[in-house]
């Protein structure tokens, strides 16, 4: 982070992503209050409709391009909130390299000085790059072009509102599952988990092929488009492996973080296996609708992640049990790799369903919903047959 801020050159704008500015127009006072609210906000040609979700620094809206009528997801990001986060991180980094002082007044003065210095450094970067605060995410998404990675089409800067907008691919079926406010969904059946996991594996392997680690794989960051195709989102804390300092930092959602991140025993050559662990936790959550390392506090959870094995229900098949244990192997050097996953008996159904880029998990364009409807129909027919009075 500090290294990136200290760079002196003007940042290059992405070549594949449209970059634009937005200046809000004055309110149309000819409309009544109710009409104004119903008309919604417009950002350039995009008409913002319903809120799709909320984050710490952003709100995501359904947006309609008024020229093409195409639907997008528009992420509205508060630069003020992002700036505060950056200042906090910078102050910590700068404080780590400064000498300690037992004098409370000296410590207070140093803290104020570091805060002002951090703010100045960030403002300097924003002067040369309006998109500096989300530059990492933009730079990484600009490199990625894959059916299981959400697409970023446009970034918009609004100095008046101190806001950034990201125009993203819209996924109307929403999140695979949400755990941010507690797990509120029922366990998925094994076939659906198999389908989703295979799509996730294709996406993660592609990300890793670009020497990028996502670092926040979880159900909340997996969306489904109208066909049921899985899309990996939120590259806000993803990292390129050539950034050794940043790649070695412990970051992510604690419940999905690998044990080596908590023991300060993280080696760069094993960085991609952080995502493999998170994939294991994600699969576990979808299968059982609970976390593998549940605890009342984060401190207790971290201790469990470091020392305890997850409980795997007996009714699971041996192949699934074996896969979960390999995904959640506490030793990154023996943890299953993405390449090994492509040969795993559960993933490939003993090689009867090999996985590659040409054989999508969504067979013949059937969505998960269609597959579930087909399964329910089969079950109904079976029940009808079993209860036929003529038998």
CORTA-V697219 format. One line per field, one symbol per residue. psi: psi as a letter, one per 30 degrees, with the letter a starting at -180 (. if undefined). A space follows every 10 residues. Layout:
psi = ???
This chain:
psi = eeeeefkflk kkkkffkkkl lkjkllkjff kleeeeeffl kkjbgkjkbk kflkaeglkk lkkkjfefgk klkkjjkjee eeeeeeeeee eeeeefflkl kfjeeeeeee eeeeeeeeee eeeeefefjf gefgeeeeee effkjkfgkk kkekkkkjee fhkkkkjlkk jffakelkfe hljgllklle eeeeeeeeee eeeeeeeffg hkkeghklef gjlkaffgkk kkligeglkk ffieeeffkj lajefgklef ffghhkkefg effeeeeeee eeeeeeefhl kfiklfleee eeeeeeflkk kjkffkleee eeeeeeehkf jfffkkleee efgkeeeghh gfilklffil fikhgkleee eeeeeeeeee eeeeefgkff .
